[in-house]
């Protein structure tokens, strides 16, 4: 019997937050609430409009490449709803699952809807990783390094090891599937081969096609820069006065950590990574935590339009249900008469 391990993700996030409180105290968290101001929150919300529209356009390009219909207004509304769910539910990815399921059901192909979201998010993470690696290699980060903490650029070696390990695993799976398919007697191998073929077809049609990948890369770049700009705004609101050239690589590292689905509504890895890179750059771990908390609150406020989307969608469903009931009433009455 398969056990439900959905509790693991929020538990890890809670452990990270608890460790930060144990090491730094509650001061950085409370200080973030005191330093929030309306102009900074408004600036973050304005940037969020741009990043949401660009992210939605990336999804539209990928979905259309896979042969699914998706309009930009519908994608923007679904993206706002997804953001709200991501910042209010454990795991930080349930909103993306929700929009993938809804899109798939509305188009009559659940698998295609889910795959469009998976590929869209994957493309965004790949562009983020490439930009982060490039910035860390070019921009000097540590102006006053804290003894005992690693340089932020050392994350590149970790990334290289992870990518290399994943590459070896993928190559091994492909080799095993190819050999098993040659024998033609292994059901699991057939499923793996079908999965790999579907992934290859999706990549060719949905991401790497000439009419798709430039828009995906461009929109993903704008999204990354928008999130990094929001992080800089959060840092300024938190009282961090370091130059933007020093904050940018730190922001990108934190954004990479935010993609780890081991959090409580986004909380956990973000604060832990911010404490690490700020401490390594000589800006103080407490300042990193305060900045990350301010960023989290800004993300929550910026996702509030998703609440309107939820309310309107429920209202539309209620109207549709009443309409169906009204159409059925005369039929029932005629039958009784």
C-alpha positions in Angstrom: 0.0 0.0 0.0 1.4 3.4 -1.0 1.7 5.9 1.8 0.8 9.5 1.5 4.0 11.6 1.9 2.4 15.0 1.2 3.3 16.0 4.8 7.1 15.9 4.0 7.2 19.1 2.0 5.6 21.4 4.7 7.6 19.6 7.4 10.9 20.4 5.7 9.8 24.1 5.3 8.8 24.3 9.0 12.1 22.8 10.0 14.1 25.4 8.0 12.1 28.2 9.6 12.4 26.7 13.0 16.2 26.4 12.6 16.5 30.0 11.5 14.5 31.2 14.5 16.7 29.1 16.8 19.9 30.5 15.3 18.8 34.1 14.7 15.8 34.6 16.9 12.4 36.0 15.9 13.8 39.5 15.4 14.4 39.3 11.6 10.9 38.0 11.1 9.2 40.7 13.2 11.5 43.4 11.8 10.2 42.6 8.3 6.6 43.3 9.3 7.7 46.7 10.8 9.6 47.7 7.7 6.9 47.0 5.2 5.6 50.2 3.6 2.8 51.0 1.1 5.1 52.3 -1.8 7.3 49.2 -1.7 4.2 46.9 -1.7 2.7 48.8 -4.6 5.9 48.7 -6.6 6.0 44.9 -6.1 2.4 44.5 -7.1 3.1 46.5 -10.3 6.1 44.4 -11.2 3.9 41.3 -10.5 1.5 42.4 -13.2 4.3 42.3 -15.7 5.8 39.0 -14.6 2.3 37.4 -14.5 1.5 38.4 -18.0 4.8 37.3 -19.3 4.6 34.0 -17.5 1.0 33.5 -18.9 2.3 34.3 -22.4 5.0 31.6 -22.0 2.3 29.1 -21.0 0.2 30.1 -24.0 3.2 29.5 -26.4 3.9 26.1 -24.9 0.3 25.0 -24.8 -0.3 26.0 -28.4 2.9 24.2 -29.4 1.4 21.1 -27.8 -1.8 21.6 -29.8 -4.0 23.0 -26.9 -6.1 26.1 -27.1 -5.3 28.8 -24.6 -6.0 32.5 -24.8 -3.8 35.1 -23.0 -6.7 36.5 -20.8 -7.6 33.0 -19.7 -3.9 32.2 -19.0 -3.4 35.4 -17.0 -6.5 34.7 -14.8 -5.4 31.1 -14.2 -1.9 32.3 -13.4 -3.2 34.7 -10.7 -5.3 32.0 -9.2 -2.3 29.7 -9.3 -0.1 32.2 -7.5 -2.7 32.7 -4.8 -2.9 28.9 -4.2 0.9 28.6 -4.3 1.4 31.2 -1.5 -1.4 29.9 0.7 -1.1 26.1 0.4 1.7 23.8 1.4 4.3 22.7 -1.2 4.2 25.9 -3.3 3.2 24.1 -6.5 -0.5 23.1 -5.9 -1.6 26.2 -7.8 0.3 25.0 -10.8 -1.3 21.5 -10.5 -4.7 23.2 -10.3 -4.3 25.3 -13.4 -2.9 22.3 -15.3 -5.9 20.1 -14.3 -8.4 22.9 -15.1 -6.8 23.6 -18.5 -6.7 19.9 -19.4 -10.3 19.3 -18.5 -11.5 22.3 -20.3 -9.7 21.2 -23.4 -10.7 17.5 -23.1 -7.1 16.3 -22.6 -6.0 16.2 -19.0 -2.5 14.9 -19.8 -1.8 17.6 -22.3 -3.0 20.3 -19.9 -0.7 19.0 -17.2 2.2 18.6 -19.5 1.9 22.2 -20.8 2.3 23.5 -17.2 5.2 21.1 -16.5 7.1 22.2 -19.6 6.3 25.9 -19.0 7.6 25.8 -15.5 10.6 23.7 -16.5 11.5 26.2 -19.2 11.3 29.0 -16.7 13.6 27.2 -14.2 16.1 26.4 -17.0 16.3 30.1 -18.0 16.6 31.0 -14.3 19.5 28.5 -13.8 21.3 29.7 -16.9 21.0 33.4 -15.9 22.0 32.7 -12.3 25.1 30.7 -13.5 26.1 33.5 -15.9 25.7 36.3 -13.3 27.5 34.4 -10.6 30.4 33.9 -13.0 30.6 37.5 -14.1 29.5 39.6 -11.1 31.7 39.7 -8.0 29.5 39.0 -4.9 31.3 38.7 -1.7 32.4 42.2 -0.6 32.8 41.3 3.1 32.7 37.6 3.4 31.6 36.1 6.8 34.2 33.6 8.1 33.1 30.0 8.0 30.4 30.5 5.3 30.9 29.5 1.6 31.1 31.9 -1.3 27.8 32.2 -3.2 29.7 31.2 -6.4 30.4 27.8 -4.9 26.8 27.0 -5.7 27.9 26.5 -9.3 29.9 23.4 -8.4 26.8 22.0 -6.6 24.7 22.8 -9.7 27.2 21.2 -12.0 27.2 18.0 -9.8 23.4 17.8 -9.7 23.1 18.4 -13.5 25.8 15.8 -14.2 24.1 13.3 -11.9 20.7 13.9 -13.5 22.3 13.5 -16.9 23.8 10.2 -16.0 20.5 9.0 -14.6 18.6 10.1 -17.7 21.2 8.4 -20.0 21.0 5.2 -18.0 17.2 5.2 -18.2 17.3 5.8 -21.9 19.8 3.0 -22.4 17.8 0.6 -20.3 14.5 1.5 -22.1 16.2 1.1 -25.5 17.6 -2.3 -24.6 14.3 -3.5 -23.0 12.3 -2.3 -26.0 14.6 -4.3 -28.3 13.7 -7.4 -26.3 10.0 -6.4 -26.5 8.8 -8.3 -23.4 8.9 -5.7 -20.5 5.7 -3.8 -19.8 7.5 -1.2 -17.7 10.0 -0.6 -20.4 7.2 0.0 -22.9 5.7 2.6 -20.6 9.1 4.2 -20.2 9.6 4.2 -24.0 6.2 5.8 -24.5 7.0 8.4 -21.8 10.3 9.3 -23.5 8.7 9.5 -26.9 6.0 11.8 -25.6 8.6 14.0 -23.9 10.6 14.2 -27.1 7.5 15.1 -29.1 6.6 17.8 -26.6 10.1 19.2 -26.7 10.1 19.4 -30.5 6.6 20.8 -30.8 6.1 22.7 -27.6 9.4 24.2 -26.6 12.1 23.9 -29.3 10.0 24.8 -32.3 11.1 27.9 -34.2 7.9 29.7 -33.4 8.0 28.9 -29.7 11.4 28.9 -28.1 12.3 32.6 -28.7 9.2 33.8 -27.0 9.6 31.3 -24.2 13.2 32.4 -23.6 12.3 36.1 -23.8 9.3 35.9 -21.6 11.2 33.8 -19.1 14.0 36.3 -19.0 11.5 39.1 -18.2 9.9 37.0 -15.5 13.3 36.3 -13.8 14.4 40.0 -14.0 11.0 41.0 -12.6 11.3 38.7 -9.6 14.9 39.8 -9.1 13.7 43.5 -9.1 11.0 42.6 -6.6 13.7 41.1 -4.4 15.8 44.3 -4.6 12.7 46.3 -3.6 12.2 44.0 -0.7 15.9 44.4 0.3 15.6 48.2 0.2 12.4 48.0 2.3 14.3 45.8 4.8 17.0 48.4 5.2 19.7 46.7 3.1 21.8 49.4 1.4 24.1 47.2 -0.7 24.4 48.2 -4.4 22.1 46.5 -6.9 25.1 44.8 -8.6 25.7 43.0 -5.3 22.1 42.2 -4.6 21.3 40.8 -8.1 23.3 37.6 -7.8 22.0 37.0 -4.3 18.4 37.5 -5.5 19.0 34.9 -8.3 20.3 32.3 -5.9 17.3 32.8 -3.7 15.0 32.5 -6.7 16.6 29.2 -7.5 16.0 28.0 -3.9 12.4 29.1 -4.2 11.8 26.5 -6.9 12.4 23.7 -4.4 8.9 22.3 -3.6 9.8 21.7 0.1 8.1 24.6 1.8 5.0 25.9 3.6 3.2 28.1 1.1 6.6 29.3 -0.2 8.2 29.7 3.3 11.4 27.8 4.2 14.0 27.4 1.5 13.6 31.1 0.5 14.5 32.3 4.0 17.2 29.7 4.4 18.9 30.5 1.1 18.7 34.3 1.8 20.3 33.8 5.2 23.1 31.8 3.6 23.9 34.1 0.7 23.6 37.3 2.6 25.9 36.0 5.3 28.4 34.8 2.7 28.3 38.2 1.0 28.9 40.0 4.3 25.5 41.5 4.6 24.4 39.5 7.6 22.2 36.5 7.7 19.5 38.4 9.7 19.3 40.9 6.8 18.7 38.1 4.4 15.9 36.6 6.4 14.2 40.0 6.8 14.5 40.6 3.1 13.0 37.2 2.3 10.1 37.7 4.7 9.4 41.1 3.1 9.5 39.4 -0.3 7.1 36.7 0.9 4.6 39.3 2.1 4.9 41.2 -1.1 4.2 38.0 -3.1 1.1 37.3 -1.0 -0.3 40.8 -1.6 0.6 40.7 -5.3 -1.4 37.4 -5.7 -4.6 38.8 -4.2 -6.1 39.3 -7.7 -6.3 35.5 -7.7 -9.0 35.8 -5.0 -11.2 37.7 -7.4 -10.6 35.0 -10.0 -11.6 32.3 -7.5 -14.8 34.2 -6.6 -15.8 34.9 -10.2 -15.2 31.3 -11.2 -17.4 30.0 -8.4 -20.1 32.5 -9.4 -19.9 31.3 -13.0 -20.2 27.7 -11.9 -23.2 28.6 -9.8 -24.9 30.4 -12.7 -24.2 27.5 -15.0 -25.7 25.0 -12.4 -28.8 27.2 -12.0 -29.1 27.4 -15.8 -29.0 23.6 -16.2 -31.5 23.2 -13.4 -33.9 25.7 -15.0 -33.7 23.8 -18.4 -34.5 20.5 -16.7 -37.5 21.8 -14.7 -40.0 22.0 -17.6 -39.0 18.6 -18.8 -39.8 17.1 -15.4 -43.0 19.0 -15.1 -44.2 17.7 -18.5 -43.4 14.2 -17.5 -45.5 14.5 -14.3 -48.4 16.0 -16.1 
